Amino acid sequence: MGTIELRTPIPGTKSKEWMQRRGAAVARGVYHVTPLFVARTEGAVIEDVDGNRLLDFAGGIGCTNVGHRAPRVVSALKVQLDRFLHTCFHVTPYSSYVRLAERLNALTPGDFPKKTLLVNSGAEAVENSIKIARAYTRRPAVICFEDAFHGRTLLTLSLTSKTHPYKAGFEPFVSDIYRIPYAYCYRCAYSMKYPSCGVFCAHHLEDTFRRVVAAESVAAVVAEPVLGEGGFIVPPRAFFVVLQELCRKHGILFIADEVQTGFGRTGRLFACEHYGIVPDLLVTAKSLGGGLPLAGVTGRAEIMDAPGVGGLGGTFGGNPMSCEAALAVLDMFEQEPLLARANQLGERFIERASGWQRRWPLIGDVRGLGAMQAIELVRSSETREPAEDEAKRIVQYCYEHGLVVLSTGSYGNVIRLLMSLAITNEQFDEGLDVLEAALASVVDSPVPASARTT
């Protein structure tokens, strides 16, 4: 018997009732992927309020790499619950913040003294990394990339690429932010081919210094080692090698946004390890907290110490419950074969998805690192027209048949995997069976041209 168990249509009666209450009480701008309300979770499984059991390939958007309610995380939280919930680290400090900072300093790439700042969310961490970079370099400008996503605050929206639904209507944005193409080889901005291109997109940074913003005005280049919301885009290794060399040449800090790629998702603890690069600042969040809100900025000690005393912080940053959860997460990565498991899951998916690609032209690209895998959907292998409506139908088919999965990408045409690394082979295959059926249903019933999103 499989894990998926559907007792009602999705959404069920109770979820529909909650959706009505949500519509009346919650702001319209708060988006949701599925119309089901969760009652409990365990490992890779979600149970909704109607008693339906679904497999989770979304992981709270990449926040449960160690699984829902991982036993070590739950145990650590129960112990801390009997101590205290909040005092504010700025008022009466506590050891878990310091212990977590020490662990992150030791685990992040780079054999040099490091320090860490803990905050609440990925966006807050990215924003603080820019503050720190500007304080250290005394320069104003920041360079980011097309198709990037760095958050929803005003500064991080300025760094984020996708206009709808993230940016439209929230203008004006922060100044001195400059955007250049990422190494999106499947849709090269320069119509070149790798490797004959010589990673032209990375070398283009020098041209940017001549024609757009002076190198001596740039504080930092911020990049995701694998684009998350931008479509799970994996650049060639040389891309980041060249970028880091150019940053060092011009005294520019390199910031790695590992919010979605971090903590084992790509088969390494941090994705930048795949490229052999050492960022000056590394941003973490999502799966760091094992399901609780927590984020951090870790970097070279002299850079992290650039802001004056009181220049960094926040009331709930490094909350003691979240810190204990994160310490348990790091224990799991040190003592359990989670990184190997990420690579196994990735290999298992690639084998399956490659078969789908040979079978269906709808699948234009299969890509990823470790368990951070995706398929890009296109209406034509020649034109590579994004199949956004088809992706929406696949997501809907999946949750209606017991699998929670997310689309992504600037065109909304990429289906991504963010399942727990604790998922069993049987559960993983069961989820892929649903995804395969969803793909088949879309191929067999294509969207009429008149009904497509323009």
PyMOL commands that set and color helices and strands:
alter all, ss='L'
color gray80, all
select helices_A, chain A and resi 13-25+59-62+71-81+95-107+122-137+154-159+185-187+200-211+215-217+237-249+271-275+286-289+301-304+320-335+338-359+388-400+425-444+449-451
alter helices_A, ss='H'
color red, helices_A
select strands_A, chain A and resi 38-42+45-48+53-56+114-119+141-145+177-180+218-223+253-257+281-284+295-300+363-369+372-377+403-404+406-408+414-416
alter strands_A, ss='S'
color yellow, strands_A
deselect
rebuild
show_as cartoon
